[in-house]
Amino acid sequence: MCEQKHKFFKPEPRLYEFELSEELEKKWKDGIKNSIPMFLKSLLPHININFFACKLEYNDKLKKGLYYFQLSKYPKNIEEMKIARYFFQLLFNCAFAYFEIHLAIINSQMIELLFDDIKVPLQIHSQETRIILYDDHPLNFLANHLVSNLNVEFDGRFDTEKNLNILFKILAYGGNKFSNIYFEYLHSKLYNLIIEVCEILTWVLGPAKFYLGSKYTFWLNYKG
């Protein structure tokens, strides 16, 4: 049996308890019954993962701390749904210096379900975000729940030929959401594609700044 190296934060019931409306409770029960996942994972399709851990580091002049938060992939009851909502609410109410997405991403469908009674945009704000793309799982999250300077790395197993459309989607989610977009290990076809669509994207979305590798910087600034 492996020794547990990290201490996971468990919130007290008073922090996450609130009175559910009948309508929201019914939707949550349907989500549990239909096994809507809390997270979407990339790679390792043959490995059954039941829990996901999130690491939060708090660091300022007065206080430092490292917290681990564990959530089930498939919530089993209303209490687990409330705990997840409490944790995600913390993320949406904070501003981060650095946010990293690797191998797993919060399921946008679950966010919509947990916060069905809240109509304001729920977004994580971070000065810098790093993401490694293995597939298209993170796209809905990037589009709807993230505001940041975005650093995108394409994993060597990422099928560039098959997923050229993903570049369009990431760029289309730019504008006022991502002030800078940096691509590492850029495939030549992606490079040529960016050059071809620069004027169109800038005309539609407004100016944005794109970094291609460590040597090239492009300002997309439409001049009509």
N, C-alpha and C positions, 0 to 999 in steps of 0.2 A: 504494500500500500504506500503510495507516494505521500510524503509529508507536505502539508499545505504551507507554502512559503509566504503567502500574503493574507492579511487580515481584511476580510470583506466588510464593508459598511452595511449595517442593517438598520434602516430607519425605524423609529418608534411609531406605533400606530397613530399617535396624535399628529404626526407630520403628514401622513397621507390619507387619513380618513376624511371623507366628506359624504354628504348625502347625494346619492345618485338619483336622477330622475328615472321614472319607469321606462321612458323611451330609450335613454342611454344605457340603462341596465340590460334591456332586451338586446340592444345592438352588441353590447359586450359579450353577452352569453352566446349570441350567434357567432361572434368572432372566435370565441373559445371552442365552440362546437365544430366550426369549420377549419380549425387549426391554422389560423392566420399567423405566420411566424413573426416574432418580434424583430428578428434580424434576418438579413439575406447574406449568405456566405458565398465566397468565391473559392474556387479550387476544392480539392479534397472531397469530391462528390461521394466517394465510397465510405467516408468516415461520418458516423452519426454523432452530431454535436448537439447536446441537450442544453448547454448553458453558454452564455457569452459574458466576458468580463470587460468592463470599461475602467480605464485608469485615469484618475483626475489628480493633477499636481497643482497645489496651491503654493504660490511663492511670491511674497512681497517683503518689504523691509521689516515688517513687524511679526509676520507669521509665515511658517512654512508647513506643508503637510502633503502626504501622499495617500490617496484613498482609492480603494478598489470596490467596484459595484458590480454585483452579479445578477443577471436576469436570465430567466428561462427562455429558450428559443420559442417554445409554445406555452403560453400561460395556461394554467390549469384551473384557475378560479378567479373570482372578482377581486380578491385581495391582491393577487399578483398583478392584475391589471392596474389597480390603484397605485401600487408601489412603482410600476413602470411609468405611470403618468407623473408621479411625484418626481422621479429621477429625470425624465425628459423635460419637465417643467424647469428644473434646476438648470439644465443645459441651455434652454431657450432664454432664461433670465440672466445668464452670465455672458461676459465678453472674455474671449480667450486670446492669449498671445499665440498659441500654436494648437492646431487640431489636426490629428492624423487619422486617416481612414485606411485600414489595411485588412484584407481578407474578409471583413464583415462590415455591413452597413445597416443602420436602422431602417426598417421597412417603412416606407412612406405610407403604405396602406394602413399600417398599425397606428402611425401617428394620427392619421385622419380619424381612425376609429376611437382612439383614446381621448381625443380632443374634439369630438364631434359637436360638442356644445359651445365651442369657442370659435368665433369667426375671424379673429384677427390673425395675420400671418405668424406662423411659428418658425423662427429661424435662429440658427446658431451663428453668432458673430465672432469671427476670429481674424486676427491680424494676418495670419498665414495658415494655409491648409495644405497638407500634402496627401495626395491620393495615388495609389498604384492601381491602374486599371487592368484587371484580368478579364472582365466581361462588362456587360451593360447594366449590372445590378445597381450601381450607385447613381445612375442618371436622374431618376426621379427625386432622389434626396438632394442632389446638387441643384436641381432646378427649383425646388420649392422650399428648402430648409437650410440653405447655407448662404452667407454673405461673407466674402473673404478675398484675399489675394490667393489665387489658386495655383498650386504646383502639381502638375499632372505627370506621372511617369507611366510609360507603357511597359508592362512586364514582357519578358522575352517570349512567354507563352501566349501573349495576346495576339490574336489573328488580325493583323493589320488589314490584309486584303479583304477580309470578310466584314470588318467593322469600321470601314471608312466613314460610314454615316454617323458614328459616335462622335467624331470630331465636329461635324456640323452641329450636333446637339449641344455639345459643350460650349462651342462658340456662340450658339444661339441663346444660351442661358447667360451670356455675358452682360455687357452694358453696365447697368448700375449695380449688378450683383457681384461681379468679379472685376476689380480695377486692374489687376494684372493676371495674366495666364502664362504659365511657364511650362513648356513641354520638354521632358528629358528623353534622350534616346529617340529622336524623331526619325521616323521612316521617311525615305525620300518622297514617297507618294503623298504622305501627309504634308510634307514641306511644300511640294508643288501645289497641293490643294489649297493651302492657306494663301499662297500667292495669288491663285486664280480667283478666290472669293473675297479678297480684302476689300475691294471697293463696294461690293454688294453688301457685305456684312456691316461695313461702316455706315453706309447710306441708311440701312435699316435700323441699326442699333446705336449708332453714335460712336465717338472715338473710344478705343480701348487699346491697351498695351499688351503685346504678346512677346514672350521670350522663347526663342527656339534654340534649345541647347544652351551652351554657355557663351557662344560667340555672337549670336545674332539677336538684335532687338528691332521690333517693328512697331511703329505707331500707326494705327489704322485711323486715319482722320480724313473723312470724306470732304472733298472740296467740289461743290456743285457750281 
